[in-house]
Amino acid sequence: MGSRVFRITVRGSFAGLTAEQRAELLADAPRHDVLFAAFTPEGHLSYDLAARPFFTFRFQDSGDDEADVLPASQQAEAAAKAWLDSRGYGHTPLTAHAEDLSLAPPGKRQRRAARGSG
């Protein structure tokens, strides 16, 4: 495992679903509710197909330096596409966005801890 943690979101929307595919996704929707969304190495899918056709996969990966974020993003996008394609789900072109957590600004708790006032 690398010293940097990457959080990668891959977004798109379902397109051209059959009635059976739509019913399958709706039946499985509780497992993919955004309330349970998490960044995982295998990727977590969330959507609310009853409201809109959009979906998000959340992946977590790691690398040793900033240059590793691009290959991690490409892998995440390929994994999301493979998951969709293996089930025959039509979709729009996917977009990936990655965040290197080592470059993220510290949160409120981290700033407080750094100051030494808990």
All heavy atoms as an XYZ file, in Angstrom:
903
protein
N       0.844     -1.182      0.000
C       0.000      0.000      0.000
C       0.880      1.234      0.000
O       1.855      1.317      0.735
C      -0.912     -0.022      1.226
C      -1.846      1.158      1.301
S      -3.063      0.882      2.592
C      -3.854      2.442      2.555
N       0.514      2.197     -0.815
C       1.284      3.430     -0.910
C       1.031      4.347      0.264
O       0.142      4.146      1.087
N       1.828      5.395      0.318
C       1.725      6.335      1.430
C       0.635      7.377      1.221
O       0.267      8.079      2.153
C       3.072      7.030      1.624
O       3.430      7.720      0.438
N       0.115      7.484      0.013
C      -0.953      8.447     -0.286
C      -2.255      7.695     -0.535
O      -2.266      6.658     -1.182
C      -0.611      9.257     -1.534
C       0.566     10.180     -1.331
C       0.910     10.831     -2.661
N       2.004     11.752     -2.507
C       1.877     13.073     -2.599
N       0.715     13.614     -2.859
N       2.923     13.848     -2.445
N      -3.343      8.251     -0.029
C      -4.663      7.659     -0.230
C      -5.430      8.519     -1.223
O      -5.483      9.742     -1.085
C      -5.428      7.565      1.114
C      -6.838      7.049      0.891
C      -4.672      6.673      2.088
N      -6.021      7.856     -2.216
C      -6.806      8.531     -3.242
C      -8.270      8.126     -3.108
O      -8.576      6.944     -2.941
C      -6.341      8.154     -4.654
C      -4.876      8.296     -4.891
C      -4.159      7.271     -5.489
C      -4.186      9.444     -4.522
C      -2.804      7.395     -5.732
C      -2.825      9.571     -4.751
C      -2.131      8.538     -5.353
N      -9.140      9.104     -3.185
C     -10.574      8.844     -3.259
C     -11.016      9.229     -4.660
O     -10.815     10.361     -5.102
C     -11.333      9.651     -2.223
C     -11.171      9.090     -0.834
C     -12.066      9.794      0.125
N     -12.086      9.082      1.384
C     -12.709      9.514      2.458
N     -13.361     10.667      2.422
N     -12.690      8.804      3.563
N     -11.622      8.268     -5.335
C     -11.973      8.467     -6.738
C     -13.483      8.272     -6.908
O     -14.023      7.245     -6.484
C     -11.219      7.476     -7.636
C      -9.716      7.587     -7.380
C     -11.556      7.703     -9.109
C      -8.962      6.317     -7.597
N     -14.136      9.242     -7.512
C     -15.546      9.106     -7.847
C     -15.667      8.986     -9.351
O     -15.026      9.718    -10.102
C     -16.388     10.310     -7.352
O     -15.825     11.512     -7.876
C     -16.411     10.385     -5.842
N     -16.462      8.027     -9.775
C     -16.739      7.810    -11.191
C     -18.236      8.019    -11.363
O     -19.038      7.348    -10.706
C     -16.327      6.399    -11.651
C     -16.658      6.194    -13.123
C     -14.840      6.158    -11.396
N     -18.600      8.955    -12.222
C     -20.015      9.314    -12.398
C     -20.477      9.063    -13.829
O     -19.696      9.120    -14.768
C     -20.225     10.784    -12.056
C     -20.040     11.065    -10.590
C     -20.446     12.498    -10.249
N     -20.449     12.698     -8.823
C     -19.446     13.225     -8.122
N     -18.360     13.602     -8.747
N     -19.541     13.364     -6.820
N     -21.769      8.848    -13.927
C     -22.413      8.680    -15.222
C     -23.907      8.599    -15.010
O     -24.406      8.869    -13.914
N     -24.608      8.201    -16.041
C     -26.045      7.978    -15.897
C     -26.436      6.756    -16.713
O     -25.828      6.452    -17.742
C     -26.853      9.208    -16.298
O     -26.681      9.514    -17.643
N     -27.433      6.066    -16.215
C     -27.953      4.914    -16.930
C     -28.641      5.405    -18.201
O     -29.243      6.476    -18.223
C     -28.962      4.153    -16.058
C     -28.349      3.532    -14.836
C     -28.624      4.035    -13.578
C     -27.510      2.435    -14.941
C     -28.075      3.467    -12.437
C     -26.938      1.855    -13.807
C     -27.229      2.378    -12.549
N     -28.555      4.604    -19.258
C     -29.166      4.981    -20.534
C     -29.657      3.723    -21.239
O     -28.974      2.699    -21.242
C     -28.150      5.709    -21.411
N     -30.828      3.827    -21.813
C     -31.353      2.720    -22.622
C     -31.612      1.446    -21.851
O     -31.491      0.353    -22.413
N     -31.995      1.557    -20.597
C     -32.282      0.358    -19.802
C     -33.573     -0.303    -20.276
O     -34.540      0.379    -20.630
C     -32.426      0.724    -18.323
C     -31.196      1.290    -17.618
C     -31.562      1.710    -16.194
C     -30.055      0.288    -17.614
N     -33.583     -1.617    -20.239
C     -34.821     -2.335    -20.514
C     -35.697     -2.274    -19.266
O     -35.230     -1.917    -18.173
C     -34.538     -3.810    -20.848
O     -33.995     -4.449    -19.690
C     -33.575     -3.954    -22.031
N     -36.955     -2.633    -19.414
C     -37.864     -2.657    -18.266
C     -37.351     -3.631    -17.208
O     -37.430     -3.351    -15.998
C     -39.274     -3.045    -18.711
N     -36.780     -4.752    -17.646
C     -36.255     -5.743    -16.701
C     -35.030     -5.199    -15.951
O     -34.886     -5.405    -14.739
C     -35.884     -7.044    -17.437
C     -37.077     -7.791    -18.004
C     -37.538     -7.228    -19.344
O     -36.766     -6.514    -20.024
O     -38.701     -7.488    -19.709
N     -34.139     -4.529    -16.656
C     -32.952     -3.952    -16.008
C     -33.356     -2.874    -15.006
O     -32.820     -2.823    -13.901
C     -32.007     -3.362    -17.048
C     -31.317     -4.388    -17.902
C     -30.548     -3.752    -19.043
O     -30.999     -2.766    -19.637
N     -29.400     -4.326    -19.359
N     -34.296     -2.050    -15.402
C     -34.771     -0.990    -14.510
C     -35.388     -1.599    -13.245
O     -35.115     -1.160    -12.133
C     -35.778     -0.098    -15.234
C     -36.214      1.083    -14.432
C     -37.058      2.043    -15.292
N     -37.600      3.098    -14.500
C     -36.926      4.155    -14.054
N     -35.652      4.277    -14.345
N     -37.508      5.071    -13.320
N     -36.209     -2.629    -13.415
C     -36.824     -3.301    -12.272
C     -35.761     -3.934    -11.372
O     -35.858     -3.866    -10.138
C     -37.816     -4.357    -12.758
N     -34.731     -4.522    -11.974
C     -33.640     -5.127    -11.208
C     -32.903     -4.075    -10.382
O     -32.624     -4.267     -9.196
C     -32.676     -5.805    -12.179
C     -31.492     -6.492    -11.541
C     -30.609     -7.136    -12.594
O     -31.070     -8.086    -13.251
O     -29.467     -6.670    -12.766
N     -32.594     -2.943    -11.004
C     -31.908     -1.864    -10.296
C     -32.779     -1.283     -9.182
O     -32.294     -0.999     -8.082
C     -31.488     -0.763    -11.271
C     -30.301     -1.098    -12.159
C     -30.191     -0.108    -13.317
C     -29.012     -1.121    -11.349
N     -34.065     -1.112     -9.453
C     -34.971     -0.588     -8.422
C     -35.088     -1.552     -7.250
O     -35.123     -1.130     -6.095
C     -36.343     -0.285     -9.026
C     -36.400      0.938     -9.937
C     -37.743      1.003    -10.672
C     -36.141      2.209     -9.154
N     -35.124     -2.850     -7.538
C     -35.213     -3.844     -6.463
C     -33.949     -3.848     -5.606
O     -34.007     -4.099     -4.396
C     -35.456     -5.232     -7.052
N     -32.823     -3.556     -6.214
C     -31.540     -3.567     -5.511
C     -31.173     -2.191     -4.934
O     -30.144     -2.041     -4.289
C     -30.443     -4.051     -6.466
C     -29.312     -4.754     -5.759
O     -29.513     -5.251     -4.636
O     -28.204     -4.802     -6.329
N     -32.011     -1.201     -5.176
C     -31.713      0.185     -4.779
C     -31.415      0.371     -3.292
O     -30.525      1.162     -2.959
C     -32.841      1.107     -5.215
N     -32.089     -0.306     -2.367
C     -31.764     -0.074     -0.949
C     -30.291     -0.338     -0.609
O     -29.719      0.348      0.232
C     -32.690     -1.041     -0.209
C     -33.866     -1.209     -1.127
C     -33.264     -1.169     -2.514
N     -29.676     -1.287     -1.271
C     -28.237     -1.567     -1.034
C     -27.344     -0.484     -1.605
O     -26.182     -0.377     -1.243
C     -27.841     -2.896     -1.683
C     -28.345     -4.101     -0.996
C     -27.815     -5.349     -1.634
N     -26.911     -5.021     -2.740
C     -26.021     -5.845     -3.259
N     -25.916     -7.047     -2.826
N     -25.253     -5.471     -4.258
N     -27.871      0.313     -2.521
C     -27.075      1.326     -3.212
C     -27.487      2.747     -2.848
O     -27.197      3.682     -3.585
C     -27.166      1.111     -4.728
C     -26.640     -0.217     -5.155
N     -25.291     -0.490     -5.204
C     -27.283     -1.360     -5.504
C     -25.129     -1.747     -5.591
N     -26.312     -2.295     -5.780
N     -28.165      2.879     -1.722
C     -28.600      4.190     -1.255
C     -27.381      5.039     -0.903
O     -26.405      4.547     -0.338
C     -29.497      4.030     -0.026
C     -30.210      5.314      0.335
O     -29.522      6.283      0.712
O     -31.449      5.343      0.236
N     -27.445      6.318     -1.215
C     -26.331      7.232     -0.947
C     -26.017      7.307      0.550
O     -24.888      7.611      0.936
C     -26.600      8.623     -1.563
C     -27.690      9.357     -0.801
C     -25.332      9.436     -1.632
N     -26.986      6.999      1.405
C     -26.741      7.015      2.853
C     -25.711      5.965      3.273
O     -25.111      6.084      4.341
C     -28.047      6.815      3.625
C     -29.073      7.931      3.461
C     -30.367      7.568      4.178
C     -28.527      9.251      3.978
N     -25.527      4.950      2.457
C     -24.556      3.895      2.753
C     -23.289      4.014      1.917
O     -22.461      3.110      1.904
C     -25.195      2.515      2.543
C     -26.440      2.316      3.336
C     -27.674      2.194      2.717
C     -26.397      2.276      4.725
C     -28.837      2.031      3.454
C     -27.551      2.104      5.472
C     -28.772      1.985      4.839
N     -23.141      5.123      1.227
C     -22.001      5.316      0.331
C     -20.693      5.292      1.118
O     -20.596      5.843      2.213
C     -22.130      6.630     -0.418
N     -19.698      4.645      0.533
C     -18.380      4.559      1.154
C     -17.331      4.414      0.054
O     -17.613      3.882     -1.017
C     -18.314      3.354      2.090
N     -16.143      4.906      0.337
C     -15.020      4.712     -0.582
C     -14.367      3.380     -0.217
O     -13.906      3.206      0.912
C     -14.014      5.861     -0.455
C     -14.517      7.151     -1.047
C     -15.226      8.054     -0.273
C     -14.290      7.444     -2.379
C     -15.694      9.237     -0.812
C     -14.770      8.629     -2.935
C     -15.464      9.529     -2.147
N     -14.364      2.447     -1.172
C     -13.814      1.111     -0.933
C     -12.875      0.725     -2.080
O     -13.009      1.244     -3.189
C     -14.937      0.059     -0.845
O     -15.596     -0.016     -2.112
C     -15.950      0.400      0.245
N     -11.946     -0.193     -1.824
C     -11.043     -0.624     -2.897
C     -11.784     -1.252     -4.082
O     -11.401     -1.052     -5.235
C     -10.141     -1.656     -2.215
C     -10.178     -1.292     -0.778
C     -11.567     -0.758     -0.526
N     -12.857     -1.998     -3.816
C     -13.603     -2.638     -4.898
C     -14.632     -1.717     -5.540
O     -15.191     -2.031     -6.578
C     -14.273     -3.932     -4.416
C     -15.291     -3.744     -3.323
C     -14.709     -3.633     -1.920
O     -13.496     -3.793     -1.729
O     -15.496     -3.361     -0.997
N     -14.898     -0.588     -4.918
C     -15.843      0.384     -5.450
C     -17.235      0.185     -4.887
O     -17.699     -0.949     -4.737
N     -17.882      1.272     -4.535
C     -19.250      1.224     -4.033
C     -20.130      2.040     -4.959
O     -19.818      3.184     -5.272
C     -19.327      1.786     -2.612
C     -20.710      1.749     -2.062
N     -21.605      2.781     -2.228
C     -21.367      0.782     -1.388
C     -22.750      2.449     -1.659
N     -22.637      1.245     -1.143
N     -21.215      1.433     -5.393
C     -22.147      2.078     -6.305
C     -23.310      2.670     -5.520
O     -23.866      2.012     -4.637
C     -22.688      1.045     -7.307
C     -23.834      1.489     -8.219
C     -23.417      2.620     -9.139
C     -24.344      0.301     -9.018
N     -23.676      3.909     -5.835
C     -24.890      4.498     -5.258
C     -25.698      5.150     -6.372
O     -25.146      5.680     -7.336
C     -24.558      5.493     -4.149
O     -23.798      6.558     -4.650
N     -27.024      5.086     -6.215
C     -27.937      5.699     -7.178
C     -29.318      5.783     -6.552
O     -29.609      5.133     -5.551
C     -28.000      4.905     -8.490
C     -28.445      3.464     -8.338
C     -29.797      3.132     -8.307
C     -27.516      2.447     -8.220
C     -30.204      1.815     -8.158
C     -27.911      1.125     -8.074
C     -29.254      0.811     -8.038
O     -29.658     -0.490     -7.887
N     -30.164      6.598     -7.143
C     -31.573      6.704     -6.782
C     -32.345      6.749     -8.091
O     -32.786      7.811     -8.540
C     -31.821      7.947     -5.927
C     -33.266      8.060     -5.461
O     -34.087      7.173     -5.805
O     -33.582      9.035     -4.754
N     -32.475      5.604     -8.708
C     -33.058      5.506    -10.045
C     -34.510      5.987    -10.081
O     -34.978      6.484    -11.106
C     -32.959      4.068    -10.559
C     -33.257      3.844    -12.034
C     -32.347      4.678    -12.915
C     -33.116      2.378    -12.387
N     -35.210      5.891     -8.969
C     -36.599      6.358     -8.931
C     -36.664      7.873     -9.112
O     -37.647      8.401     -9.637
C     -37.251      5.959     -7.614
N     -35.607      8.581     -8.704
C     -35.587     10.036     -8.802
C     -34.892     10.543    -10.059
O     -35.320     11.514    -10.665
C     -34.909     10.635     -7.572
N     -33.784      9.890    -10.426
C     -33.002     10.351    -11.578
C     -32.066      9.227    -12.035
O     -31.753      8.323    -11.271
C     -32.218     11.607    -11.242
C     -31.315     11.455    -10.059
C     -30.861     12.819     -9.528
N     -30.105     12.679     -8.329
C     -30.615     12.484     -7.118
N     -31.902     12.396     -6.942
N     -29.833     12.365     -6.070
N     -31.569      9.293    -13.276
C     -30.790      8.180    -13.826
C     -29.305      8.174    -13.450
O     -28.566      7.308    -13.892
C     -30.949      8.360    -15.336
C     -31.089      9.838    -15.506
C     -31.873     10.299    -14.300
N     -28.850      9.114    -12.645
C     -27.423      9.247    -12.354
C     -26.938      8.228    -11.331
O     -27.685      7.803    -10.459
C     -27.116     10.660    -11.854
C     -27.605     11.725    -12.778
C     -28.647     12.548    -12.412
C     -27.051     11.882    -14.042
C     -29.124     13.534    -13.271
C     -27.522     12.848    -14.911
C     -28.565     13.678    -14.524
N     -25.655      7.873    -11.442
C     -25.033      6.975    -10.470
C     -23.624      7.462    -10.165
O     -23.030      8.228    -10.934
C     -24.999      5.528    -10.976
C     -24.272      5.351    -12.285
C     -22.891      5.290    -12.337
C     -24.972      5.256    -13.476
C     -22.219      5.133    -13.544
C     -24.319      5.101    -14.691
C     -22.937      5.035    -14.718
N     -23.101      6.990     -9.037
C     -21.725      7.296     -8.635
C     -21.085      6.039     -8.068
O     -21.674      5.371     -7.214
C     -21.695      8.402     -7.561
O     -22.319      9.571     -8.073
C     -20.263      8.730     -7.150
N     -19.907      5.725     -8.554
C     -19.067      4.694     -7.950
C     -18.022      5.419     -7.110
O     -17.453      6.428     -7.549
C     -18.322      3.881     -9.019
C     -19.153      2.845     -9.712
C     -19.866      3.163    -10.849
C     -19.199      1.541     -9.237
C     -20.619      2.215    -11.518
C     -19.942      0.578     -9.886
C     -20.656      0.916    -11.030
N     -17.739      4.901     -5.927
C     -16.709      5.481     -5.062
C     -15.625      4.425     -4.826
O     -15.917      3.340     -4.336
C     -17.320      5.921     -3.741
C     -18.215      7.137     -3.891
C     -18.974      7.432     -2.593
N     -19.769      8.639     -2.729
C     -20.964      8.693     -3.305
N     -21.504      7.603     -3.809
N     -21.625      9.826     -3.384
N     -14.412      4.791     -5.188
C     -13.262      3.893     -5.038
C     -12.225      4.527     -4.119
O     -12.088      5.755     -4.093
C     -12.580      3.638     -6.394
C     -13.398      2.857     -7.355
C     -14.265      3.488     -8.238
C     -13.295      1.477     -7.410
C     -15.023      2.766     -9.142
C     -14.047      0.747     -8.311
C     -14.911      1.394     -9.186
N     -11.484      3.701     -3.420
C     -10.331      4.169     -2.667
C      -9.126      3.388     -3.149
O      -9.186      2.168     -3.311
C     -10.519      3.958     -1.166
C      -9.356      4.501     -0.366
C      -9.691      4.601      1.107
O     -10.689      5.205      1.463
N      -8.863      4.008      1.943
N      -8.041      4.094     -3.396
C      -6.805      3.477     -3.867
C      -5.653      4.193     -3.197
O      -5.863      5.141     -2.433
C      -6.716      3.595     -5.392
C      -5.848      2.524     -6.028
O      -5.034      1.896     -5.317
O      -5.960      2.323     -7.257
N      -4.461      3.769     -3.477
C      -3.294      4.417     -2.879
C      -2.134      4.409     -3.861
O      -2.142      3.690     -4.852
C      -2.895      3.714     -1.582
O      -2.511      2.378     -1.848
N      -1.147      5.218     -3.556
C       0.048      5.302     -4.381
C       1.174      5.922     -3.591
O       0.973      6.380     -2.453
N       2.337      5.950     -4.184
C       3.507      6.480     -3.494
C       3.740      7.963     -3.762
O       4.392      8.628     -2.977
C       4.757      5.689     -3.878
C       4.693      4.269     -3.333
O       4.242      4.109     -2.179
O       5.057      3.345     -4.066
N       3.213      8.460     -4.879
C       3.377      9.893     -5.140
C       2.199     10.414     -5.951
O       1.321      9.664     -6.358
C       4.709     10.212     -5.821
C       4.905      9.498     -7.141
O       3.945      9.413     -7.924
O       6.027      9.041     -7.399
N       2.196     11.699     -6.167
C       1.075     12.373     -6.824
C       0.811     11.836     -8.229
O      -0.333     11.796     -8.682
C       1.349     13.875     -6.869
C       0.153     14.716     -7.153
C       0.420     16.204     -7.008
O       1.439     16.589     -6.396
O      -0.397     16.978     -7.517
N       1.850     11.386     -8.911
C       1.691     10.875    -10.282
C       0.864      9.588    -10.325
O       0.324      9.241    -11.380
C       3.061     10.628    -10.900
N       0.713      8.895     -9.197
C      -0.049      7.647     -9.166
C      -1.556      7.862     -9.223
O      -2.315      6.909     -9.387
C       0.300      6.846     -7.909
C       1.743      6.357     -7.922
O       2.303      6.177     -9.025
O       2.310      6.171     -6.832
N      -1.994      9.102     -9.054
C      -3.435      9.366     -9.031
C      -4.070      9.140    -10.414
O      -5.198      8.649    -10.497
C      -3.746     10.770     -8.468
C      -3.436     11.859     -9.461
C      -5.179     10.865     -8.003
N      -3.374      9.443    -11.484
C      -3.942      9.254    -12.825
C      -4.178      7.772    -13.129
O      -5.292      7.393    -13.521
C      -3.072      9.906    -13.901
C      -3.602      9.767    -15.327
C      -4.994     10.382    -15.470
C      -2.643     10.408    -16.312
N      -3.191      6.886    -12.944
C      -3.468      5.467    -13.179
C      -4.566      4.924    -12.258
O      -5.367      4.085    -12.673
C      -2.137      4.768    -12.904
C      -1.101      5.813    -12.933
C      -1.773      7.113    -12.648
N      -4.629      5.409    -11.017
C      -5.681      4.964    -10.100
C      -7.049      5.385    -10.622
O      -8.014      4.611    -10.561
C      -5.436      5.524     -8.701
N      -7.147      6.601    -11.155
C      -8.409      7.083    -11.728
C      -8.812      6.252    -12.943
O      -9.987      5.911    -13.110
C      -8.281      8.549    -12.146
O      -8.082      9.361    -11.033
N      -7.843      5.944    -13.780
C      -8.127      5.147    -14.975
C      -8.588      3.741    -14.602
O      -9.511      3.202    -15.209
C      -6.898      5.099    -15.878
C      -6.580      6.446    -16.502
C      -5.218      6.491    -17.176
O      -4.305      5.746    -16.836
N      -5.084      7.398    -18.141
N      -7.963      3.159    -13.573
C      -8.369      1.830    -13.104
C      -9.787      1.866    -12.549
O     -10.575      0.959    -12.795
C      -7.424      1.328    -12.011
C      -6.150      0.717    -12.520
C      -5.352      0.162    -11.358
O      -4.808      0.915    -10.547
N      -5.292     -1.146    -11.267
N     -10.104      2.897    -11.789
C     -11.437      3.019    -11.209
C     -12.482      3.149    -12.313
O     -13.534      2.503    -12.273
C     -11.492      4.213    -10.262
N     -12.209      3.981    -13.292
C     -13.139      4.160    -14.403
C     -13.331      2.849    -15.166
O     -14.455      2.482    -15.525
C     -12.637      5.262    -15.332
C     -13.668      5.724    -16.318
C     -13.223      6.961    -17.091
O     -12.542      7.829    -16.511
O     -13.585      7.052    -18.277
N     -12.245      2.124    -15.400
C     -12.338      0.840    -16.102
C     -13.127     -0.178    -15.284
O     -13.922     -0.954    -15.841
C     -10.934      0.306    -16.405
N     -12.944     -0.186    -13.967
C     -13.680     -1.116    -13.101
C     -15.178     -0.803    -13.108
O     -16.016     -1.712    -13.163
C     -13.135     -1.063    -11.680
N     -15.524      0.477    -13.062
C     -16.936      0.872    -13.098
C     -17.552      0.463    -14.435
O     -18.653     -0.094    -14.481
C     -17.071      2.373    -12.878
N     -16.842      0.728    -15.523
C     -17.342      0.370    -16.854
C     -17.515     -1.141    -16.971
O     -18.526     -1.608    -17.492
C     -16.389      0.892    -17.932
C     -16.889      0.631    -19.348
C     -15.983      1.272    -20.367
C     -16.367      1.048    -21.795
N     -17.460      0.201    -22.129
N     -16.562     -1.893    -16.457
C     -16.649     -3.350    -16.518
C     -17.862     -3.863    -15.735
O     -18.564     -4.775    -16.194
C     -15.363     -3.981    -15.977
N     -18.118     -3.277    -14.569
C     -19.266     -3.683    -13.765
C     -20.561     -3.425    -14.523
O     -21.432     -4.292    -14.606
C     -19.273     -2.935    -12.424
C     -20.288     -3.450    -11.458
C     -20.105     -4.409    -10.512
C     -21.665     -3.041    -11.349
N     -21.276     -4.620     -9.826
C     -22.245     -3.791    -10.325
C     -22.442     -2.108    -12.029
C     -23.574     -3.647     -9.940
C     -23.782     -1.957    -11.666
C     -24.328     -2.721    -10.628
N     -20.700     -2.243    -15.093
C     -21.899     -1.891    -15.848
C     -22.060     -2.770    -17.090
O     -23.142     -3.306    -17.351
C     -21.844     -0.413    -16.254
C     -21.935      0.593    -15.114
C     -21.416      1.953    -15.564
C     -23.363      0.693    -14.596
N     -20.979     -2.915    -17.841
C     -21.026     -3.689    -19.079
C     -21.311     -5.166    -18.823
O     -22.018     -5.810    -19.601
C     -19.726     -3.531    -19.859
C     -19.550     -2.130    -20.435
O     -20.515     -1.325    -20.409
O     -18.422     -1.822    -20.882
N     -20.785     -5.709    -17.720
C     -21.000     -7.131    -17.425
C     -22.471     -7.423    -17.132
O     -22.915     -8.560    -17.273
C     -20.130     -7.573    -16.248
O     -20.611     -7.041    -15.028
N     -23.214     -6.405    -16.746
C     -24.642     -6.561    -16.469
C     -25.509     -6.061    -17.626
O     -26.727     -6.119    -17.557
C     -24.989     -5.825    -15.175
C     -24.441     -6.566    -13.962
C     -24.267     -5.650    -12.775
N     -23.792     -6.395    -11.615
C     -22.535     -6.741    -11.406
N     -21.608     -6.417    -12.281
N     -22.181     -7.416    -10.331
N     -24.861     -5.545    -18.663
C     -25.581     -5.056    -19.823
C     -26.289     -3.732    -19.607
O     -27.190     -3.377    -20.363
N     -25.878     -2.972    -18.581
C     -26.509     -1.681    -18.300
C     -25.936     -0.612    -19.220
O     -24.736     -0.319    -19.174
C     -26.282     -1.253    -16.851
C     -26.909     -2.159    -15.816
C     -26.335     -2.312    -14.571
C     -28.086     -2.860    -16.075
C     -26.908     -3.130    -13.607
C     -28.658     -3.674    -15.119
C     -28.072     -3.805    -13.892
O     -28.638     -4.617    -12.940
N     -26.794     -0.029    -20.044
C     -26.366      1.077    -20.880
C     -26.065      2.286    -20.009
O     -26.677      2.468    -18.947
N     -25.115      3.097    -20.454
C     -24.729      4.263    -19.667
C     -24.107      5.321    -20.562
O     -23.649      5.043    -21.666
C     -23.761      3.869    -18.547
C     -22.532      3.177    -19.037
N     -21.410      3.847    -19.459
C     -22.257      1.859    -19.196
C     -20.493      2.977    -19.841
N     -20.985      1.760    -19.704
N     -24.092      6.531    -20.047
C     -23.422      7.637    -20.730
C     -21.919      7.493    -20.492
O     -21.489      6.697    -19.644
C     -23.910      8.980    -20.157
O     -23.625      9.016    -18.760
C     -25.404      9.168    -20.397
N     -21.107      8.265    -21.205
C     -19.668      8.231    -20.929
C     -19.395      8.557    -19.457
O     -20.051      9.409    -18.858
C     -19.104      9.310    -21.847
C     -20.073      9.378    -22.982
C     -21.421      9.132    -22.349
N     -18.444      7.843    -18.891
C     -18.110      8.006    -17.477
C     -17.086      9.115    -17.290
O     -16.246      9.349    -18.159
C     -17.548      6.695    -16.916
C     -18.448      5.469    -17.068
C     -17.732      4.223    -16.551
C     -19.767      5.670    -16.354
N     -17.170      9.782    -16.149
C     -16.161     10.769    -15.784
C     -15.620     10.411    -14.412
O     -16.373      9.988    -13.529
C     -16.741     12.203    -15.740
O     -17.801     12.246    -14.783
C     -17.260     12.627    -17.095
N     -14.324     10.566    -14.246
C     -13.682     10.247    -12.971
C     -13.064     11.508    -12.381
O     -12.516     12.348    -13.100
C     -12.608      9.182    -13.173
N     -13.163     11.617    -11.081
C     -12.548     12.716    -10.345
C     -11.837     12.101     -9.148
O     -12.428     11.317     -8.399
C     -13.592     13.725     -9.873
C     -13.031     14.768     -8.970
N     -12.270     15.815     -9.436
C     -13.075     14.905     -7.627
C     -11.890     16.553     -8.402
N     -12.372     16.023     -7.303
N     -10.574     12.442     -8.973
C      -9.790     11.877     -7.875
C      -9.305     12.970     -6.939
O      -9.016     14.093     -7.358
C      -8.590     11.108     -8.424
N      -9.209     12.605     -5.671
C      -8.690     13.505     -4.655
C      -7.578     12.773     -3.906
O      -7.772     11.665     -3.430
C      -9.799     13.900     -3.684
C      -9.342     14.829     -2.594
C     -10.463     15.189     -1.628
O     -11.491     14.507     -1.588
O     -10.266     16.163     -0.892
N      -6.430     13.410     -3.829
C      -5.298     12.900     -3.059
C      -5.474     13.443     -1.649
O      -5.335     14.642     -1.404
C      -3.989     13.385     -3.689
C      -2.752     12.874     -2.978
O      -2.853     12.404     -1.827
O      -1.666     12.966     -3.582
N      -5.805     12.576     -0.698
C      -6.105     13.034      0.657
C      -4.912     13.670      1.349
O      -5.091     14.474      2.263
C      -6.667     11.890      1.499
C      -8.018     11.350      1.038
C      -8.526     10.299      2.014
C      -9.030     12.458      0.865
N      -3.703     13.358      0.895
C      -2.528     13.986      1.516
C      -2.455     15.472      1.163
O      -1.772     16.238      1.836
C      -1.244     13.283      1.078
O      -0.974     13.528     -0.289
N      -3.170     15.889      0.111
C      -3.173     17.294     -0.306
C      -4.417     18.045      0.161
O      -4.525     19.248     -0.045
C      -3.081     17.381     -1.834
C      -1.850     16.736     -2.458
C      -1.935     16.803     -3.977
C      -0.579     17.375     -1.942
N      -5.353     17.330      0.786
C      -6.586     17.960      1.243
C      -6.300     18.844      2.460
O      -5.466     18.505      3.303
C      -7.615     16.895      1.618
N      -6.985     19.982      2.553
C      -6.778     20.839      3.723
C      -7.267     20.128      4.979
O      -8.210     19.335      4.927
C      -7.622     22.079      3.420
C      -8.578     21.664      2.377
C      -7.962     20.522      1.626
N      -6.631     20.397      6.110
C      -7.050     19.732      7.350
C      -8.453     20.162      7.746
O      -8.855     21.309      7.533
C      -6.019     20.186      8.374
C      -5.379     21.402      7.794
C      -5.517     21.307      6.315
N      -9.187     19.239      8.346
C     -10.528     19.538      8.830
C     -10.472     20.262     10.155
O      -9.406     20.461     10.759
N     -11.627     20.642     10.648
C     -11.732     21.406     11.890
C     -11.095     20.649     13.066
O     -10.342     21.228     13.842
C     -13.206     21.696     12.176
C     -13.450     22.594     13.345
C     -14.941     22.890     13.475
C     -15.217     23.837     14.614
N     -16.655     24.123     14.731
N     -11.375     19.370     13.196
C     -10.805     18.578     14.292
C      -9.287     18.482     14.181
O      -8.584     18.547     15.181
C     -11.408     17.179     14.314
C     -12.828     17.159     14.768
C     -13.347     15.749     14.827
N     -14.776     15.762     15.127
C     -15.553     14.750     14.941
N     -15.077     13.599     14.474
N     -16.840     14.831     15.230
N      -8.782     18.316     12.966
C      -7.335     18.225     12.770
C      -6.652     19.544     13.122
O      -5.582     19.551     13.718
C      -7.006     17.837     11.328
C      -7.412     16.425     10.976
C      -7.286     16.165      9.488
O      -7.709     16.983      8.672
N      -6.714     15.028      9.144
N      -7.276     20.662     12.759
C      -6.698     21.972     13.101
C      -6.679     22.171     14.609
O      -5.695     22.656     15.178
C      -7.475     23.098     12.413
C      -7.278     23.165     10.916
C      -7.862     24.436     10.299
N      -9.258     24.651     10.609
C     -10.284     24.252      9.872
N     -10.060     23.587      8.741
N     -11.524     24.505     10.217
N      -7.768     21.767     15.269
C      -7.843     21.897     16.719
C      -6.772     21.032     17.400
O      -6.103     21.473     18.330
C      -9.229     21.480     17.197
C      -9.739     22.378     18.296
C     -11.095     21.979     18.794
N     -12.118     22.098     17.779
C     -13.187     21.322     17.691
N     -13.390     20.360     18.549
N     -14.061     21.504     16.726
N      -6.599     19.813     16.920
C      -5.602     18.912     17.496
C      -4.193     19.453     17.284
O      -3.346     19.340     18.165
C      -5.731     17.532     16.879
N      -3.946     20.068     16.133
C      -2.624     20.643     15.851
C      -2.305     21.801     16.786
O      -1.148     22.027     17.141
C      -2.535     21.074     14.395
N      -3.337     22.526     17.181
C      -3.143     23.647     18.105
C      -2.984     23.170     19.547
O      -2.583     23.933     20.408
C      -4.326     24.622     18.037
C      -4.357     25.442     16.770
C      -5.352     26.585     16.890
N      -6.664     26.163     17.352
C      -7.739     25.956     16.579
N      -7.622     26.142     15.282
N      -8.885     25.592     17.080
N      -3.367     21.902     19.789
C      -3.232     21.353     21.125
C      -4.387     21.658     22.037
O      -4.346     21.392     23.227
N      -5.473     22.203     21.483
C      -6.643     22.474     22.317
C      -7.774     21.533     21.897
O      -8.386     21.713     20.885
C      -7.091     23.929     22.176
O      -7.412     24.216     20.830
N      -7.997     20.489     22.674
C      -8.955     19.453     22.339
C     -10.306     19.833     22.616
O     -11.316     19.498     22.313
